[in-house]
Structure formats: structure tokens, C-alpha cells
Amino acid sequence: VQLQASGGGLVQTGGSLRLSCAASGLTFRWYVMGWFRQAPGKEREFVAAISRSGGSTVYSDSVKGRFTISRDNAKNTVYLQMNSLKPEDAAVYYCAADNSARLEVTAAAYDYWGQGTLVTVSS
């Protein structure tokens, strides 16, 4: 199984980025997909998750209304559209796959992880 995250970079406060995570080696449509992030010196934290069909989503309070998670099962890809970025959003962002039917918000629930993509937000 491989989860390849991309799309990170440097953006100014208030700007936007779209992260992508391409999955291979698994039946993508069977997996709940999530995004997590980890800033230096901090624990990995939940950002967003999307159900297998894409019909249900859940977000952390810190990103609700600014970030949107989506997926394209035909392309085996999950996305995270990030708008109105703040310096506190800076982190390495990881995508993850969970083969349960629940929208999980804890990292331990996820079975597979990507390598991460770095998001830097300048003030």
C-alpha cells in the first residue's frame, strides 16, 4: 500500500493550497480517508476525514469552515482544499487510510499512512 501526498508549499497568511493524496495497492473505495498534521514539537492532530462514498465528512474545530476534504474514487485520490490559511496551520500534513466504516478522528484507528507534505504559512 502506498499513499503519496503532494501539494504542500509556502503560502502567505490568508492564502490557499490544495493537497492531494494518491493511493495505490488498496481498494480505495473501501477505505475512509483522513488528513492529519504535525507541527514541530507537537503531537499529530486530526484535521479531516471523509467516508468511503464521500457523502460524509468530519473536521476538527480548528479548520472547520476553512478546509474541505473530498475524494475521487475513480482516481484513487483524496484532496484537502485549504483556504484562509493561518500561521498555526503550518505543519507536515499526512493522509491516512482506515478500513473501518466509521469516520475516525484518532490516528491509532488508521491502518496506512503517507509520507507527509510540508505546509509553511508566512505571516
Salt bridges, closest charged atoms under 4 A:
GLU45 OE2 - ARG37 NE 2.59
ASP61 OD1 - LYS64 NZ 3.21
ASP89 OD1 - ARG37 NH1 2.90
ASP89 OD2 - ARG66 NH1 2.70
GLU104 OE2 - ARG102 NE 2.91
